[in-house]
């Protein structure tokens, strides 16, 4: 049984896998495929619908050709949240947002500070881009 899908920015997170939207909603259905499809590593796809504000899987994902990467899925949520914080508080420098939010994210990664550092290593530039646009 699949977990609860979560949409983060333009990506869908489900059971440690990350999907990107392949088509805008058509007749209430949104089409997704695994982010590893572009590199030829996976062919998994799924279809979702919105039912009273909840995301419902209309067509279950096919089998993935790789194990789930829960760290990458959590990283997508972390990056989205940091970008949202930067947009909501443009008066704060990116480094200040990272210092404030980092303790909360470290808890999500079971105290693995190396994992957090790897994930966030390039995101100061991404946060600074939020200020420009």
Buried (B, 14 or more C-beta within 10 A) or exposed (E): EEEEBEBBBEBBBBBBBBBBBEEEEEEEEBBBBBBBBEEEEBEBBBBBBBEEEEBEBBEEBEEBEEEEBEBBBBBBBBBBBBBEBBEEEEEBBBEEBBEEBBEEBBEBBEEEEEBBEEBBEEBBEBBEEBEEE
